[in-house]
Amino acid sequence: MLLTFWGLPHRVVRRARLAPPATSRLAQAGAAAGLPVSGVVGVRMALESGSGRTAMPVRSALLGTALAVALAVTTVTFGSSLQTLVTHPPLYGWNWSYMLSQVGSGGGNVPPQAFALLARDPDVAAYTGVSYQEADIDGQNIPFLFGQTHAKISPAMLSGHAVDKKNQIVLGAATMAQLHKRLGDTVTVSYGSAKDAPIYVPPTKLVIVGTATFPAVGFASIVSDHTSMGTGAFVSTATLPAKFQQAMESPDPTLNGPNLALVRLRAGISPSVGSKDPQRIARAANRAFAVVPNGGGAGDTIAVVGVQRPAEIVDYRTIGVTPILLVSGLALGAVTALALTLTASVRRRRRDLALLKTLGFTQRQLAAAVSWQASVAAVVGIVVGVPLGIVLGRWLWVLFARLIYAVPEPTVPVLWVALIALGAVVLANVVAAVPARSAARAYGPHAPG
């Protein structure tokens, strides 16, 4: 029967001039569960620092392993959330499938004929019309979207609620910070001056009811700036005075309508199927422009516009494999640190290992004890580091998303986290191979007793 020196009578341990280490509950539990004697020794070597010349900074080694795992999980969680952002347009304000836009020289509108076709299209789940323009809020020029109250499609909300009354306004988070306002505050919206009447919106008090991530829509030929993520404002078209709206209308109904039609397809509609109807609707709208009397629709064209990515999202797409490189660097550092720790442990505990050999340990058991030590260190790192890394990664992503005014939706890459956990155990045993072999050679059957 093989014994460890921790199981010897006290007088034998004293004779060997070894101080008995503190008992590890995990080691006791492992022994009670039938863990191999090399496993019990490895658990104690991983969790008990010892004393005197054999003492090891066990806590520091375990903390370092846990931090390495936590940082790796944090990095892949952040990277996964970034990938989710750049591949999910609703998170940066584009929460519809496509839009119809008037691209004529005058800026123009989407005609009523297009909306009539959208209403009959079975593939369309929802649609709404919006117009873009610039107006002043508290004296500052801001890009606006004008739409319906209770619109079926509206900018992605970050806080508060969408516009459901004509005396309400939703702002981009950056715009609200620029105005030094908070939810529930009142702002004054105006457009033009009294001399421009009826193309004039007198100072109008509106209540801030929400913040939103705005889409990148609008054209520089019409407005000097367009809405984009944190920048912009959304109000009801009903906010505009009746005389203003009448002055903006054309005698021919085909030339009336919003600047854009935002369209969301039903779930499950494939891109190949969903791309046919928009083009058909655009062609029908263009035919309607062609028959406007006196050439009133000349030069007006409806185009089908796909996702418009703001500059920030375009830049983030170039990051590519950076998170993977960071994880690889962290893993290399963790492996190096664990290898150094195991090598130092074998050297410092050479007397303990020699005593184990004297008590009957074989070369295989000595090597197995070192492998168990590495595996336990990795498991502790996984148990502590994985949940810590997930929490930290999600927190950092939410903080980052708020800084860029995107919808904060962190994602946890379960497969990557599982691979990190498995890799930690595998790499721990790989780096343990050299010190384990060293221990087996130095304190195996051929070593002096």
C-alpha positions in Angstrom: 0.0 0.0 0.0 1.4 3.4 -1.0 1.4 6.2 1.5 2.1 9.9 1.3 4.3 11.6 3.8 1.2 13.6 4.9 -0.4 10.3 6.0 2.6 9.2 8.1 2.6 9.4 11.9 3.7 12.7 13.4 7.0 11.3 14.7 8.1 10.2 11.2 7.3 13.5 9.7 9.3 15.3 12.5 12.2 12.9 11.9 12.1 13.9 8.3 12.3 17.6 9.4 9.2 18.5 7.4 6.5 20.8 8.8 3.1 19.3 8.1 1.2 21.5 5.6 -2.2 22.8 6.3 -4.9 20.3 5.4 -6.7 21.0 2.2 -10.4 20.2 2.3 -10.3 19.5 -1.5 -7.5 17.0 -1.0 -9.4 15.4 1.8 -12.5 15.2 -0.3 -10.5 13.8 -3.2 -9.0 11.1 -1.0 -12.5 10.3 0.4 -13.8 10.0 -3.1 -11.2 7.5 -4.1 -8.8 9.9 -5.9 -5.5 8.2 -6.8 -2.7 8.9 -4.3 -0.9 10.9 -7.0 -4.0 13.0 -7.4 -4.2 13.7 -3.7 -0.6 14.8 -3.7 -1.1 16.9 -6.8 -4.1 18.7 -5.3 -2.1 19.5 -2.1 0.9 20.7 -4.1 -1.5 23.0 -6.1 -3.4 24.4 -3.0 -1.0 24.2 -0.1 2.0 26.6 0.0 4.1 24.6 2.5 6.7 26.2 4.7 10.4 26.9 4.9 12.5 26.3 1.9 9.7 24.3 0.2 7.2 27.1 0.5 5.6 28.1 -2.8 3.5 31.2 -3.6 0.5 29.1 -4.3 -2.1 31.8 -4.0 -0.2 34.1 -6.4 0.0 31.2 -9.0 -3.7 30.5 -8.7 -4.6 34.1 -8.9 -2.4 34.5 -12.0 -4.1 31.6 -13.7 -7.6 32.9 -12.8 -6.7 36.3 -14.1 -5.4 34.9 -17.3 -8.6 32.9 -17.9 -10.7 35.9 -16.9 -8.9 38.2 -19.3 -9.2 35.7 -22.1 -12.9 35.3 -21.5 -13.3 39.1 -21.2 -11.6 39.6 -24.5 -13.7 37.0 -26.4 -16.9 38.3 -24.8 -16.0 41.9 -25.9 -15.0 40.7 -29.3 -18.1 38.7 -29.8 -20.3 41.7 -28.8 -18.4 43.9 -31.2 -19.0 41.3 -34.0 -22.7 41.2 -33.1 -22.8 45.0 -33.3 -21.3 45.3 -36.8 -23.4 42.4 -38.1 -26.8 43.5 -36.6 -27.9 46.8 -38.1 -30.7 47.3 -35.6 -28.0 47.8 -32.9 -26.8 50.9 -34.7 -30.2 52.3 -35.7 -31.1 50.5 -38.9 -34.0 48.4 -37.5 -35.7 47.7 -40.8 -34.9 45.7 -44.0 -34.6 48.4 -46.6 -35.8 51.8 -47.5 -37.2 53.6 -50.5 -35.5 56.9 -51.1 -36.2 59.7 -53.6 -32.8 60.5 -55.2 -34.0 63.2 -57.6 -32.1 66.5 -58.0 -34.7 68.2 -55.7 -34.6 65.8 -52.9 -38.3 64.9 -53.5 -40.6 62.4 -51.9 -41.7 58.8 -52.0 -45.1 58.9 -53.8 -48.3 57.6 -52.4 -48.4 54.9 -55.1 -45.3 53.2 -53.4 -47.1 53.1 -50.0 -50.2 51.6 -51.6 -48.0 48.8 -53.0 -46.3 48.3 -49.7 -49.7 47.9 -48.0 -50.6 45.0 -50.4 -47.2 43.3 -50.2 -47.5 40.1 -48.2 -43.8 40.0 -47.5 -43.9 43.3 -45.7 -44.4 43.2 -41.9 -44.3 47.0 -41.3 -43.5 50.2 -43.0 -43.5 53.9 -42.2 -42.6 57.2 -43.9 -40.1 59.7 -42.5 -38.7 63.0 -43.7 -35.4 64.5 -42.8 -34.5 68.2 -42.3 -32.5 70.4 -40.0 -34.1 72.6 -37.3 -32.9 74.4 -34.2 -33.2 73.1 -30.7 -32.5 75.7 -28.1 -30.6 77.7 -30.8 -28.4 74.8 -31.9 -28.8 73.3 -35.4 -29.7 69.6 -35.2 -30.6 67.0 -37.9 -34.2 65.9 -37.6 -36.4 63.0 -38.6 -40.1 63.7 -38.9 -42.6 60.8 -38.7 -45.8 59.6 -37.3 -46.7 59.2 -33.6 -46.9 55.5 -32.6 -44.9 54.7 -35.8 -44.5 50.9 -36.4 -40.9 51.6 -37.2 -38.9 54.2 -35.3 -35.3 54.7 -34.1 -34.0 52.0 -31.7 -34.7 53.3 -28.2 -32.0 53.4 -25.5 -34.1 54.9 -22.8 -37.6 56.3 -22.2 -40.2 55.7 -24.9 -40.9 56.6 -28.5 -42.9 59.6 -29.6 -46.6 59.1 -29.0 -47.8 62.7 -28.8 -47.1 65.8 -30.9 -45.6 67.7 -28.0 -42.8 65.1 -27.5 -39.3 64.6 -28.9 -36.7 61.8 -28.9 -33.1 62.8 -29.0 -29.8 61.0 -29.7 -27.7 60.6 -26.6 -24.9 62.7 -27.9 -27.4 65.4 -28.9 -29.0 65.4 -25.4 -25.6 65.7 -23.8 -24.7 68.6 -26.2 -27.9 70.4 -25.1 -27.2 69.6 -21.4 -30.7 68.0 -21.0 -32.2 65.0 -19.4 -35.3 62.9 -19.8 -38.4 64.9 -18.9 -36.7 68.3 -19.6 -38.2 70.7 -22.1 -36.5 72.0 -25.3 -37.6 74.7 -27.8 -37.7 73.7 -31.4 -37.9 76.2 -34.2 -37.3 76.5 -38.0 -36.6 79.6 -40.0 -37.8 83.0 -39.0 -41.1 84.8 -39.1 -40.2 86.5 -42.4 -40.0 83.1 -44.0 -43.6 82.3 -43.2 -45.4 80.1 -44.0 -42.2 78.0 -44.2 -41.7 78.8 -40.6 -42.0 76.9 -37.3 -42.2 79.3 -34.4 -40.5 78.4 -31.1 -42.3 75.3 -29.9 -41.9 73.6 -26.5 -41.4 69.8 -26.6 -40.8 67.3 -23.8 -37.9 64.9 -24.1 -39.4 61.4 -23.6 -36.5 59.2 -24.8 -33.1 58.7 -26.3 -32.4 56.6 -29.3 -29.8 55.3 -31.6 -30.4 57.1 -34.9 -29.7 55.6 -38.4 -27.3 57.2 -40.8 -29.9 58.6 -43.3 -30.2 61.9 -45.2 -28.3 63.6 -48.0 -25.8 66.5 -47.8 -27.5 68.2 -50.7 -30.6 68.7 -48.5 -29.1 69.0 -45.0 -25.6 69.9 -43.9 -25.6 67.0 -41.5 -27.5 63.8 -41.1 -28.6 61.7 -38.2 -26.2 59.0 -37.0 -26.2 56.9 -33.9 -26.0 59.5 -31.1 -26.9 62.5 -33.2 -30.3 63.6 -34.2 -33.9 64.2 -33.1 -37.3 62.6 -33.9 -40.6 64.5 -33.7 -44.1 64.0 -35.0 -45.0 65.5 -38.3 -48.1 66.9 -36.4 -45.7 69.2 -34.6 -45.4 71.3 -37.8 -47.9 74.1 -38.2 -50.8 73.3 -40.7 -49.7 76.3 -42.9 -46.2 75.0 -43.0 -47.4 71.6 -44.2 -49.8 73.1 -46.7 -47.0 75.2 -48.2 -44.8 72.2 -48.6 -47.4 70.2 -50.6 -47.6 70.0 -54.4 -50.8 70.3 -56.4 -50.2 66.9 -57.8 -50.5 64.1 -55.1 -47.8 62.0 -56.7 -45.3 64.6 -55.6 -46.4 64.6 -52.0 -45.1 62.2 -49.4 -42.2 61.7 -47.0 -38.5 61.6 -48.1 -38.1 58.0 -47.1 -40.1 54.8 -46.7 -38.7 52.5 -44.1 -39.7 48.9 -44.7 -39.4 45.8 -42.5 -39.9 42.4 -44.1 -41.6 39.5 -42.3 -39.3 37.1 -40.4 -38.1 34.2 -42.6 -38.2 36.1 -45.9 -35.0 35.2 -47.8 -33.0 38.0 -49.3 -33.5 36.6 -52.8 -37.3 36.7 -52.4 -37.4 39.9 -50.4 -35.3 41.8 -53.0 -37.8 41.4 -55.9 -40.7 43.3 -54.5 -38.8 46.5 -53.5 -37.5 46.8 -57.1 -41.0 46.3 -58.4 -42.3 49.0 -56.1 -39.6 51.4 -57.1 -40.3 50.8 -60.8 -44.0 51.5 -60.3 -43.2 54.7 -58.4 -40.9 55.8 -61.2 -43.6 55.2 -63.8 -45.9 57.4 -61.6 -43.4 60.2 -61.7 -43.1 59.9 -65.5 -46.8 60.7 -66.1 -47.0 63.8 -63.8 -48.4 66.6 -65.9 -46.1 69.2 -67.4 -43.0 67.1 -66.5 -43.4 67.8 -62.8 -41.8 64.5 -61.9 -38.9 64.8 -64.4 -35.6 63.7 -62.8 -37.3 62.2 -59.8 -36.3 58.6 -59.1 -37.0 56.1 -56.3 -34.1 53.9 -55.3 -34.0 50.8 -53.0 -31.4 51.5 -50.4 -29.8 48.8 -48.2 -28.0 49.2 -44.9 -26.2 52.5 -44.5 -23.4 52.0 -41.9 -22.1 55.0 -39.9 -18.4 55.7 -40.0 -17.9 54.1 -36.6 -19.3 50.8 -37.7 -17.2 50.8 -40.9 -14.1 51.4 -38.8 -15.0 48.6 -36.3 -15.4 46.1 -39.1 -11.7 46.5 -39.9 -10.7 45.3 -36.4 -11.1 41.7 -37.7 -9.0 39.2 -35.8 -7.7 41.6 -33.2 -9.6 40.0 -30.3 -8.3 36.5 -31.3 -4.7 37.9 -31.3 -5.2 39.4 -27.9 -6.5 36.1 -26.5 -3.6 34.3 -28.1 -1.2 36.7 -26.4 -2.9 36.3 -23.1 -2.8 32.5 -23.4 0.9 32.5 -24.2 1.6 34.7 -21.2 -0.5 32.4 -19.0 1.2 29.2 -20.3 4.6 30.7 -19.7 3.7 31.8 -16.2 2.3 28.4 -15.4 5.3 26.6 -16.8 7.7 28.7 -14.7 5.5 28.1 -11.6 5.5 24.3 -12.1 9.2 24.2 -12.7 9.9 26.2 -9.6 7.5 24.0 -7.6 9.4 20.9 -8.6 12.7 22.4 -7.7 11.6 23.8 -4.3 9.8 20.6 -3.4 12.6 18.2 -4.4 12.9 17.0 -0.8 9.1 16.3 -0.7 9.3 14.4 -4.0 12.4 12.5 -2.8 10.5 11.5 0.3 7.5 10.4 -1.8 10.0 8.2 -3.8 11.3 6.7 -0.6 7.8 5.9 0.5 7.2 4.0 -2.7 6.2 6.4 -5.4 7.0 5.3 -8.9 8.2 7.5 -11.7 4.8 7.5 -13.2 3.2 8.6 -9.9 5.7 11.4 -9.5 4.9 12.7 -13.0 1.2 12.2 -12.4 1.4 14.3 -9.2 2.9 17.2 -11.1 0.2 16.9 -13.8 -2.5 16.8 -11.2 -1.0 20.0 -9.7 -1.2 21.7 -13.1 -4.7 20.5 -13.8 -6.0 21.7 -10.4 -4.4 25.1 -11.0 -6.2 25.3 -14.4 -9.5 24.2 -12.9 -9.3 26.8 -10.2 -8.5 29.4 -12.8 -11.5 28.2 -14.9 -14.0 28.2 -11.9 -13.0 31.7 -10.9 -11.9 33.2 -14.2 -14.8 32.2 -16.5 -17.7 33.9 -14.6 -15.4 36.8 -13.7 -14.5 37.2 -17.4 -18.1 37.0 -18.6 -19.2 39.6 -16.1 -16.3 41.9 -16.9 -16.7 41.5 -20.6 -20.4 42.3 -20.6 -19.8 45.3 -18.3 -17.0 46.7 -20.5 -19.2 46.2 -23.7 -22.2 48.0 -22.2 -19.9 50.8 -21.2 -18.3 50.9 -24.7 -21.7 50.7 -26.5 -23.0 53.7 -24.4 -19.9 55.7 -25.3 -20.6 55.2 -29.1 -24.4 55.5 -28.6 -25.2 52.0 -29.9 -27.8 49.7 -28.5 -25.9 47.8 -25.7 -26.4 44.1 -26.3 -23.5 42.1 -25.1 -23.2 38.5 -26.3 -21.3 35.6 -24.7 -19.6 33.2 -27.2 -20.4 30.0 -25.4 -18.2 27.9 -27.8 -15.2 30.2 -27.4 -15.6 30.2 -23.6 -15.8 26.4 -23.6 -12.7 26.2 -25.8 -10.8 28.5 -23.4 -11.8 26.3 -20.4 -10.7 23.1 -22.3 -7.6 24.8 -23.6 -6.6 25.9 -20.1 -6.6 22.3 -18.9 -4.9 20.9 -22.0 -2.2 23.6 -22.0 -1.6 23.2 -18.3 -0.9 19.5 -18.8 1.3 20.2 -21.8 3.4 22.7 -20.0 3.5 20.3 -17.0 5.1 17.6 -19.1 8.7 18.9 -18.8 8.7 19.5 -15.0 6.8 16.2 -14.6 9.5 14.3 -16.6 12.2 16.1 -14.6 10.6 15.1 -11.3 10.3 11.5 -12.5 13.9 11.3 -13.6 15.4 13.0 -10.6 13.4 11.2 -7.9 12.5 7.9 -9.7 13.9 4.4 -8.8 17.4 5.3 -9.9 17.7 8.3 -7.6 19.6 7.9 -4.4 17.3 7.3 -1.4 
